[in-house]
Each structure stands twice: as structure tokens, then as C-alpha cells.
Amino acid sequence: MFYSEMIAEIADRTGLKKADAKAAVDTLVSIITECAKKGEDVAVSNLGTFRSKLVPEREGRNPATGESVTVPAHRALRLSISGVVKKAIN
């Protein structure tokens, strides 16, 4: 499902205007992003927990040339799916 389709589906299911549904989704993404930058977890009931993790610097390889490169330290965001979602999809 694409972003625009998700917005339309949320608007249809909730009775919101598409602009309001878009604002709600954008706000959720913004909150998750801000928390991830700070290293905080975000738990969304019946969906899962977004965890921000600092990945240390490491050595990698350029697949095209085989040359060694340094991959800088960075934050990675992981989603641990809730039991509710796991049961619903299986």
C-alpha cells in the first residue's frame, strides 16, 4: 500500500477529511523520527515498538570494486511487531 492509498483508507475508515488523515499520519511519523533521534523508544499499542539503536562504525566492502570502506556510526530504527499483529497475520 502506498502513502496516498493509506491516507485515503484512513480517511474512509474514520470519516476524516483526507487532509486531516494526512496530518495525523505525518505527525505520527514526525514523533517517531524525533524520538529516534534522541535514542528513545516509541511503543504504539497493537502495532509494536520502534527502537532506535546506535550502530557503531565498522569496516565494509564496496560491492562493485571490492575496496574496503569505513561505514560510519549511525542510528538505525527497528520495529518489533506486537503479539496482536503477529496473531492477526498468521
Secondary structure as UniProt FT lines:
FT   HELIX           3..14
FT   HELIX           18..38
FT   STRAND          42..44
FT   TURN            45..47
FT   STRAND          48..55
FT   STRAND          58..61
FT   TURN            63..65
FT   STRAND          68..71
FT   STRAND          74..81
FT   HELIX           83..89
//
